[in-house]
Amino acid sequence: MFIILTAIRIHQWIKNFLVFIPMIASHQITIQNTYNSFLAFFAFCLIASSGYIINDLLDLKFDKSHPHKKLRPFASGALSAKNGLVIFFILCLLGFFLSFLIGIHFLFLILSYWLLSLLYSFRLKKIIIIDIFVLGILYTLRILGGSFATELQMSLWLFAFSIFFFLSLASVKRLSELVNLKNRNIFKIEGRGYDIKNLQIIKIIAIL
């Protein structure tokens, strides 16, 4: 059981508490809004974890040679790719079921999030700069999801702030990876489009 929780990266679920921001920001903390926000939280947890599974399966070759990622369940051999696909489908079914219970608009949003995360895993993560923007959008969709779940309008200010904040956050993450590579005298991120030459432009985006 522990190995499955590790595979779905349960520690990453903390990101999904972003769905509570619209309710808190609008001071509409009611029983119904709290209930809907929790449903949205678990829906995002399940769907996001399905994306982590696919991402790890696609990166299996690169993770095996990474000093830290080689310890992940699939890279280490603790879980097989077949088990990963079974877990993926179960997570998707549960996540979309919860989304349907919340409402059709939320269901379409979570479907958009799911498709974008899969597109990121299969292709967009290999395109420099674009991958950072996609990560920023995926974070922002969590807040928008909370707005859809509670039917509380998300302000334009909150939306704009979220986009720029999470874009900067994603840039810092990529920057730390490049700095780590530089310290290890490695010049390219395996499975990504980045190399040491991109360090300066990522620094600029992170500052902005």
N, C-alpha and C positions, 0 to 999 in steps of 0.2 A: 504493500500500500504506500509506503514511504517513497519508493522509487517512482510510483505513478505521480504522486504529489510533486516530486522533484521535476518530472518530465513536463507537467503542465505549468510549471513555474508558479506555484501558488504564492510565492513571496512577491510576485509581480502584481498580484491582485490589488495591492494598495493603490495602484494608479487609478483603479476604477471608482474610487471614492470621489472622483471628480464629478460623477453624476449627481452628487448631493449639492453642488455649488449653486445651481439655479434656485433651488428651494431655500437654501440658506441666504443667498444674496437678496432674494425678494422678500425675506422675512415671512415666508408662508410655510412654516413648519407645522403642518397638520398631520393627523394620523394617516389620512389617505395619501398625501404627498410623500410621507415617509415610507409608507408601504410600497408605493409605486417606484420610489427611488431605490429601495432595496431590491425590488424585482429587476430594475434596470441594472443595478450593480452586479447581480449574479448573472444576468444575461450577458453583460460585457465580459465578465470573468470567464464564462464558458467559451464564448466566441473567441476572445483574445487567446485563451489557452489552446484552442484548436489551431490558431495561427502559429503559436510557438511550436507546436508539434510538427507542422508542415515545414516550418523554417529549419528546425533541427534535422529533419530527415533530408532536406535539400542540401544542408551544409555538412552532412555527415563526413564527407571526405576531408573537408578543411578542419572540422572540429577535432578529428583524430590526431592532427598534428599540432593543435594549439595547446599551449602549456596549461591552460585552465579549462577550456571547453572540452578537452578530451575526457574529463571526468563526468560529463553529462550522461544521462542514462543510455541514449542511443549510441553515442560515440564510444562509450566504455563497453558496450555490449550487454549491459544489464537489461535492456529492453530491445526487442527486435523491431524491425521496420513494420512487420505485419501487426504486432501489438500496437505500434504507433498509429497505424491507419484505423484500427478498431477504436482506439481512444478518440481519435479525430472525429469519426462519424458520430460517436456517442455524445461528445461535447457539442457538436453542431446541432444534433437533434434536440438536446435539452435546451440549448441556448435559443434556438429559433422558437421552440415551444413557449418558453418564458416570454419572449418578445411578442409573440402572438397574443398572449394573455394581457399584455400591457396595452396594445393597440396597434392598428394598421400602420400609422405613421412611424411609430417606434420600430416596428418590424422592418419597414423599408429602410430606415436609417441603419439598423444593425446589419441588414443585408448589404448595404453600401459599405459599411465598415469592414465586413467580412471579405467582400470582393476586393476592396482596396488593399487589405492586409495580405491576401493571397497574391495579388498582382505585385505587391512589394516583395514578397518572398521569392516569386518566380523570376521577376525581371527588374523592378524599379530599384531594388537595393544595390544593384550593380551600376547604377547611373549616378555619377557624382552630383551633388547639390540637390538633384531631384529627390533622392532618398531622404534627405533632411527635411524637405518640404512635406513629403508624404508622412513622415513621423510626426511632424507638427500638426498636420491635419487629423491624424488618427487620435492624437491626444484631445484636440478640440472637439472631435465628434463625441467624445465621452461627455463633455459638458452639454453639448447640444442634445445628446440622448437624454440627459437628465431633464432638460427643458421639455422635450417631447413627452417623456413619461409622466410628468406632472402637469403638462399643459400650461406651464408658466413661461412667458415670453423671455427669451434671452436678449439682453440689451445689446445694442450695436457696440457699445464701449467694451463690454465683457467679451464679445466675440473677437473684436480686433485685438484686445489685450492678450487673449488666449493664443491667437495665431502667432503673434510676435514672441510671446514668452516661450511657447513650446518649440518654436523654430530655433530660438537661442539655446534652449535646453538640449535639443537634438544635435545642434552644432557642437556643443560642449562635449557631448558623449562621443561624437566622431573625432573631435580634437584629442580627447584623452587616449583614444585608440591609436591615433597617429603618433602622439608623443611617446606612447609605450613602445611602438614599433621602432621609433628612432633610437630609443634607449637600448633596444635589443639589436640594433644594427640590421633591421629588416626594412626593406624599402617599399613593400606593397602589402595591403590588406588582402589576404586570400578570400576569394569569393565576393569581393567588392571592387569598385572601380577606382579606389583611392590608392595613392602612393605618397611618399614623403614630399613630393613636389607640390601637393595640394595643401600642405600644412598652413601656409600663409593665408590663403583665401578662406579656409575654414576658421581661422582666428578672427578674421574680419567679420564674418557672418555671426560668429559667437558673440562678439562685442556689440554688434548691432542689435 
